[in-house]
Amino acid sequence: MAASTGASTAAQAGKTERPVRIWDLPTRLFHWTLVVCVTGSVVSAKLGGNAMVWHFRFGYAIFALLAFRLAWGLVGGHWSRFASFFVTPARLLAYLRGGGGDGAGADVGVGHNPLGALSVFAMLALLAVQVGSGLFADDEIANSGPLVALVSGATSSSLTSWHKSWGQWLILGLIGLHITAVLVYLWRMRQNLIRPMITGDKILSEPVRASADGWRQRLLALLLIGLGAGLVAAVVQLGSTGFGG
């Protein structure tokens, strides 16, 4: 038993840490661009007045980014794909108990751990609802969403109320939780979650699959963000023309 323990310890000591590409460049650019756009959207809304022009611009940019992330979650780098961090009850429970997940092994926390994954899905969903409600919102003063003419006044009023109250406060609350979690990991667990989202790499000793991050993936990402921007333009145009009218 002593010999076995010694061999195991020696094996652990002999492991070589190396950088592994976890977050591909398109995912990193998406993340930080979304941070800028959400911040700009909140600030411009609070300023009001002429700044509302930028509120709409930031909203359209967020719309395009969300469309891109939906597609990238299917075809992007390994750790950016939704399948790599899809949360099951068993996986979440095992993680909360301090285990490695649902049998997936030690790589459960390489990308998004189950709690982080829930945060990602919640943020994407809330932003989608917020953008969607903004398209139909009307402050009855000077600003209205591009699709407001396609719904009844009562529907627009309800969506406007959500957009200006619950929608924004839920997003701000989730942002606050996200920042708090990042700081807790940094200060108490000595895990820097910000650096990998800047450099793309994590320093790991266990062999894990790296995300593809070459020019082919980056050109695909450019195509997808272009399609996302085209979708936004089409939606805005729909509001100006009606349903073929």
Long-range contacts (C-beta under 8 A, 24 or more apart in sequence): 15-205, 15-206, 16-205, 17-203, 17-204, 17-205, 18-203, 18-204, 18-205, 19-201, 19-202, 19-203, 19-204, 20-110, 20-201, 20-202, 20-203, 20-204, 20-208, 20-210, 21-77, 21-200, 21-201, 21-210, 21-211, 21-213, 22-79, 22-110, 22-111, 22-196, 22-200, 22-201, 22-202, 22-210, 22-211, 23-77, 23-79, 23-80, 23-196, 23-197, 23-200, 23-211, 24-76, 24-77, 24-80, 24-200, 24-211, 24-212, 24-213, 24-217, 25-200, 25-213, 25-217, 25-218, 25-221, 26-68, 26-72, 26-76, 26-77, 26-80, 26-217, 26-218, 26-221, 27-72, 27-76, 27-77, 27-80, 28-197, 28-198, 28-200, 30-65, 30-68, 30-69, 30-72, 31-197, 32-197, 33-61, 33-65, 34-62, 34-65, 34-127, 37-61, 37-62, 37-65, 38-62, 38-127, 38-171, 38-175, 42-168, 42-172, 45-168, 52-142, 52-143, 55-143, 56-143, 59-131, 59-134, 60-232, 60-236, 62-127, 62-131, 63-131, 63-228, 63-231, 63-232, 63-235, 64-225, 64-228, 64-229, 64-231, 64-232, 65-225, 65-228, 66-124, 66-127, 66-128, 66-131, 66-228, 67-227, 67-228, 67-231, 67-232, 68-221, 68-224, 68-225, 68-228, 69-124, 70-124, 71-224, 71-227, 71-228, 72-221, 72-224, 75-220, 75-224, 76-211, 76-217, 76-221, 77-211, 77-212, 77-213, 77-217, 78-209, 78-210, 78-211, 78-212, 79-110, 79-111, 79-112, 79-211, 80-111, 80-211, 84-111, 84-112, 85-111, 85-112, 85-113, 85-114, 85-116, 85-117, 85-120, 86-117, 87-114, 87-117, 87-118, 87-121, 92-118, 106-206, 107-206, 107-208, 107-209, 110-202, 110-204, 110-208, 115-181, 116-181, 119-174, 119-177, 119-178, 119-181, 122-174, 123-171, 123-174, 123-175, 123-178, 126-167, 126-170, 126-171, 126-174, 127-171, 129-162, 129-167, 130-163, 130-167, 130-168, 130-171, 133-159, 133-160, 133-162, 133-163, 133-167, 134-163, 135-235, 135-239, 136-160, 137-163, 137-164, 145-239, 146-235, 146-236, 146-238, 146-239, 146-240, 147-235, 147-238, 147-239, 148-239, 149-239, 149-242, 150-238, 150-239, 150-242, 150-243
